[in-house]
Amino acid sequence: MSPLDQLIRSADPDRYLSTLFAPADKRPLLMALYAFNVEVARVADTVREPMMGEIRIEWWRETLAGARQGMPRNHNVARALTDLFAHVGLPAERFEAMLTARAFDSTAEAFPDLAALEAYCDATSGNLMRLAMHILGGEAEAAARHAGIAYAIAGVLRSLPHAAARHKLFLPLDLIASIDLTPQEIFHGRDRAKLRAVINQMALWAEEHLAKARAARVPRELLPAILPASLVPLFLRRVRRAADPLLRRADVPIHRRQVRLLAAAMRRRI
């Protein structure tokens, strides 16, 4: 297994497993894309100041530009991106939207409402699925958008303990305000009952997007790009059943994810 494959398998097992359902010649290209995503997604966890986050995001912006020109930096992911761009013409605006959205992760900013949260989810997870579809040879816009948002909202709920511990809020401000909850109360672990109501509402939003993704037509060859969204029900069940929404807990076991992904691949729908 290559270092890149090991990175994805460890940091993003859902996409690693989904890639195994893609044609063998497409897998290295998908791994390069997903490795890039891993790197930019974890920028916020590797810096202490927003400015440092901006610097790291700009580094990846320049790395992408060099990879497109066939001049990679001395970095495993940069070299993989160079090979990816040599094989597939991927729209630069999708990568730029991902980087712009990820800059939010390192700041103290919060989403004012659901529309802002969905825009972030679509720019990150949705664009990643669109790019994966391009690699696989096609497009399915509605499926990518709704599957991406559903998977990202589930991710926000799964990472709530981690985000709250570093005083970062990914929950919409208008939603928490509607039940008289403040960011500081969440960060300090107060009023778990109100927070659970917020989680339930966000889970409903994720389910709505998943239903729309399932209703969209997706060619069989593009399915691996959105397969991770088939895991959303497992993740939502786990966060809803949590006795304490801010307590770090064991994630859904890998073997259960494997079974769900295999079932989705066999029935050809998420």
C-alpha positions, 0 to 999 in steps of 0.5 A, a space after each residue: 500500500 502506498 503512503 498516499 493510500 495509507 493516509 486516506 485509509 487512516 484519515 478518511 476511511 469512508 472515501 478509501 473504502 468507496 474508492 475500492 468500488 471504482 475501476 482500478 485505473 481510477 483509484 490512484 486519481 481518486 486517492 490523490 483528490 482525497 489526499 488533497 482534501 485530507 490535507 486542507 481539512 486538517 489545516 485548522 487542527 494544525 494551527 493556533 491562529 487564523 493567520 496561520 490557517 490562511 497561510 497554510 490554505 494559500 500554500 495549498 493554493 500555490 501547490 495546486 497551481 504548480 501541480 497544474 503546470 507540471 511542477 510539483 512541490 516536494 510533497 507526496 500529495 503535490 506529486 499525486 495532484 500533478 499526476 491527477 491533472 496530467 490525466 484529467 482536466 478538473 475545473 479549477 473553480 471547484 478546488 478554489 471553492 473548497 479552499 475558500 470554504 476551508 479558510 473558515 475552519 481556522 477562524 472564530 466565525 460561525 454560520 449565521 443560518 442554515 443557508 450559510 451552513 449548506 453553502 459551506 457543506 456544498 463547497 467542501 463535501 459537494 465539490 469533492 463529490 463533483 470532482 470525483 465524478 469528473 474523474 470517473 467520467 461524468 456529472 450528476 449535479 443534484 446527487 453530488 450537491 445533496 449527497 455532499 451536504 447530507 454527508 457534511 452535516 452528519 460530519 458536523 454532528 459527529 465532530 461536535 465534541 472536538 469542535 466544541 473543545 476548541 471553541 469552534 462552532 459549526 452549528 447555525 447561530 439562528 438555530 441555537 438562538 431559537 431555543 435560547 442557547 448560546 455558543 458559549 453555553 455549548 463550549 462550556 457544556 451547559 444545557 445538553 437538552 437544548 443542544 440535543 434538540 439542535 442535533 435532532 433538527 440538523 439530523 432532519 436536514 441531513 435526512 432531507 438532503 439524503 432523500 433528495 440525493 437518493 431520488 436523483 439519477 446517478 449513472 452506475 459508473 459515478 456511484 463510487 463518488 457519492 457512496 460515502 453518503 450511504 453511511 449517513 443513516 448510521 452516523 445520525 443514529 449514533 449521534 442521536 443515541 448519544 447520552 451526552 452530545 459533547 462526550 467523545 465516543 467511539 465511531 461507527 465500526 469499520 466493519 459496519 461501514 463496509 457492510 453498508 457500502 457494499 450493500 449500497 454498491 450492490 443495489 446501485 444506489 446510496 
